[in-house]
Amino acid sequence: STHPKLRSTMSKPRVKGKKKRKKGKKGRDESKEEENPVYNVPRWIKKNEHQFVPPICNKLMYGAGGQQLNVMFVGGPNVRKDFHIDCGEEFFYQIRGNIKLPTYQQGKRKVVEIKEGQVYLLRARVPHSPQRPEKGSLGLVVERKRIKHKNEMDCLRYYVRDFDENEKDENKILWEKWFHCTNLGTQLPPVVKEFEASEECKSHVPGKNVMK
């Protein structure tokens, strides 16, 4: 017969390589907090300041995951000729410096000034072109996510009058491109380059890509 002590040892074989998992300082919620971390904004800005480069000068903070909002910071100096159209509202908070926001409202161009410390809520589907000429300026912009199954599309648009001062029709579209947008900072620069390489950019004459 087997000795009782040996029997108890044999009934519980050792499993090699199995170690207890160490919990992080943040415990079980650590993975969730990594998805939606708490940021120190000045530190985050300094870490990502190399991202604030033309033509968009935009860096996404929240929105790459499953969040409902796109939260981004936009720096200056940066002056643009393109107009952006978003299917949802956009919230602007100007932290440092002043900006001008040319828009098209009721068929007329209207410039909205957003000064340091001010906020502005832009209505959905209003063409707008943020102008940030001041060096070191910084703004917070919040948008909602686009719903892909509803075919929500963004547009980058150029108007003839910004290239031909003799053009009297301020609503005449030179070139535009519609696309499903998930990250403005990475998706807009290639579209800008596509326009700059187009015949419309060289000739200042509208092409066939403009939606009627």
N, C-alpha and C positions, 0 to 999 in steps of 0.2 A: 504493500500500500504506500501511497505518497504522503510524505509528511505534511501536516496542515499548513505550515509556513511556506513550504515550496508550492503547495497547491494554490495559495492566495497570490503568490508571485506570478505563477503560470497563467492564472485566469485574467491577469491585467497586463498584457504585453505593452511594452513601451513603443511609442510611435516617434521615430526620429524625424527631426526637421520641423516639427510642429511647435511653433512658439506662440505665446500669447501676444495678441495685437496690442500695441501701445496706443492709447488714445492721445490725440493731440491736446494741446492746452484748451482747445475750443470744444473738445468732446465730440459727440456724434453729429453736431450741427456744422462741423467744419466744412464739409463738402458744400453745404447749402450757402454758407457764408462766402465761399470762394466764388460762387456764381453771382452773388449780389453783395460784394464786399463793401465795407464802409471805407470811403476814401478821404484822405486829407487832401483837399483840393489844391492848395499851393504846391504841395509835394508832387501831386499827380501832374499838375501843369508843368512843373520843372522837368519831370521825368520824360514827358511827351512833347516838350517844346520843339523838338526837331521835326515833329509831324505837322506843325503849323506852317506849311509852305504853300505857295500858289500852285494851281489856280483856285483851290477851294479853302485851304488853311483850316481844315476840319479834322477833329479827332473824336471818335465815338468813345464814350465812357461806359454807358449801359446800352444794351440792345442787341449784342451779338448772340445772346442766349435766348431763353424763352420769354423774355420780358415783353410787356405790352407797349412800352415806350422806347423810343430812341432818344437818349440823352447825350448831347455832344457839346464840345466847346469849340469856338471858332475864333481864330486870332487875326491880327493885322500886322503889317499893312497888306491890303489886298483890294484891288479894284477890278470889277468884272463887267463884261458886256452881256453875259448870258442871263436869262430869266428862268427861274425854277418854278414849276407848277406841281403842287402836292395835293393829293386827294383829301387830306385832312388838315386840321388847323396846325399852326406853328406858334410856339411860345418863345419870345425873345426876352432875355434879361441881359442888359449891357452892364458888365461888371467894371471894366476899365475902358476909358475912351468913349468917343461918340461915333455913331454910324448913321448912314442914310440908307433908306430902303425904298428905292423906286418900285412902284407897283402899277399894275393896270387894273383900274376899278371903274366899272360902268363905261368901258370903252375909252377911258382917258388915263393918261399917265399921271400918277400922283406920287409924290415923294414924301415918305414918312420919316421923320427924324426921331431917332432913339438915342437919347443922351445918357451919359454915365449915370447908373443908378436907376434908370427907368426900365419898365417892362412894356411889352406890346404883344397882343394876341392877333395874329394874322388869320383871316378867314380862309377856309378851304378853297382850293382851286383858283387862288389869286396869283397871277404871274408876279414874281418878285425877284429883285436882284440886289442882294446885300452889298453895300459899298463900305469897306473898312479901310480908309486911307491912313489912319493913324498908327504909327509904329507902337507895338506893345499893347494895342487894344485887345480886349478879351470879352467874349460874350458867351452866354449859355443859351442853347437852343434845344427845345424839347418838341418832338414830333411823335405821333402814334405810329405803330407798325402798319405797313401796308398789308391788306388781306389778299393773298395770292388767289384763292379760289373765287374771289369776287372780281378778279381781273383788275385790281386797282393798280394804276400805272402812274409813274412820274413822267414829267416832261422837262427837257432842257431846250430852251427856245431862244433864238436871236431875232431881233427886229432890224429892218433895213435902215431905219433912221439913225441907229447907233453907228452905222458905217458910211452912210451917205447923208450929209447935212442938208442936201437939197430935197430930200424926200419929205413930202408934205403929209403923207398918210402915216401917222405914228403907230397905227395898228398893223401895218403891212409886215408880215412874217417873212424873214429871210430863210431860216432853216430851223428844224426842230427834230427831236428824237424822243419817242416814248419808250419807257422800259420799266420793268418791275424792280423797285429799289429796296435794298436791304441795308446798305451802308453808303451814305452820300460821299463820305471822305474817300472811299476807294473806287466808287463807281462813276462819279462825275468826271474826274480827270481824263479817263480814256474817251469819254463822249466829247469833251472839250477839244481834245486832240483830233478826234474824227472830224469835227467841224472845221478846225484850222487847216486840215488837209483837203477840205471839200472845194469844189468849184464855186459854190455859193460864197464862200469866204473870200475867194480871190476876185470874183466878178461883182459881188454885191447885188446879184440878181437872184430872186427866189427860184428854187428848183422844184422837183416833183415830189420831194419827200414831205412837204407840208400837208398836214391833214385838213381837208375841207370841212 
